[in-house]
Amino acid sequence: MILAFDTATSFGAVCGVSTGERERAERAGDVLAAVDRLVGDPADIEGIVVGRGPGSFTSIRIGLAVARALSLALDVKVAGASTLDAYRDGLPVIDARRGEVFAPGPTVCRPEKLDVAGKTLVGDGAVRYRDVFESAGADVPPDDDLRHLPDPLLLLERAGPFGDASLVEPLYVREPDARPQA
């Protein structure tokens, strides 16, 4: 089984993949609890795919830390993919906080700066800024539509090569707020 998960958005998701088919997927507020429900025997995990972001700094770091810890504990390889690559059936828009969104490029901008007329938008940023996007001519599916979830199967399809977990780097699109003291 390949374990695939993403924690970079407020709609994190986890799934296990065996022989190319998704076994089960769920929203993951608590990624370890979701993994525990999904995986009967941790020894069945042959590899891990994790979303690298963009997303909230803390969420990305949690996902990478979980992937690295599981990799060490289970002696399995890890691969990463952009969270923006984990969406189908729409333009992914991830909430970047601070009144901004992450979009393919990857880029970060204010929601009103995206050219969205005639497009279907998915992701937690699309839900959060629904009014802005719909007034600009975009379609945003209902909040509970599964298209707003990152699809771990797509992460698996678009992941880089499997290797040492420490080689999977986060995808940050903007500079961090925290700065070293002078």
C-alpha positions, 0 to 999 in steps of 0.5 A, a space after each residue: 500500500 502507498 499512503 498518500 496525504 496532504 495537510 497543506 489546506 484546511 481540507 486535508 485528505 488521506 488515502 491508501 492506494 493499492 494496485 492503482 485503486 484508491 482504497 479509502 479517502 477521508 478529510 483529515 483534521 488529524 492526519 495520524 488518526 486518519 492514517 490509523 483508521 485507514 491502515 490496518 497494519 502499518 507494515 503494509 505501507 510500502 511508501 508515502 506520498 505527501 503534499 509539499 504545499 503551498 499552504 499554511 506554513 504550519 500545516 505544510 510542516 506538520 505533513 512533512 514531519 508526519 511523513 518523515 516520522 512514518 518513513 523512519 519508523 517503517 523504513 519506507 521511502 517518501 515522495 512529494 508533490 505540489 498540493 496544487 497538483 492534487 486537484 482535478 475538475 477545476 482551477 485550484 485556489 488555496 487559502 493563503 491567509 492574509 487576504 490572499 490565495 495560492 494559485 497555479 504557477 505557483 503564485 500568491 495574490 489577492 483573490 480579486 487579482 485572479 482572472 477567473 471569469 468562466 472558470 470553475 474554482 476548487 479548494 479552500 480558497 475558492 470556498 473562502 472567497 466565493 463571493 469575490 470569485 462568483 462576482 468575477 464570473 467564476 463558478 465555485 461548487 458547493 462547500 461540501 463538494 469533494 472537488 474542494 479536497 486535495 486528491 491524494 491519488 493525484 498526489 501519487 500520480 504527480 509525485 517526484 521520485 521516491 527517496 529519503 524523506 529528508 529530500 522532500 522539501 516544502 513548497 513555499 511561495 512567499 517569504 516567511 513572516 518570522 525573521 532572525 533577530 539582528 
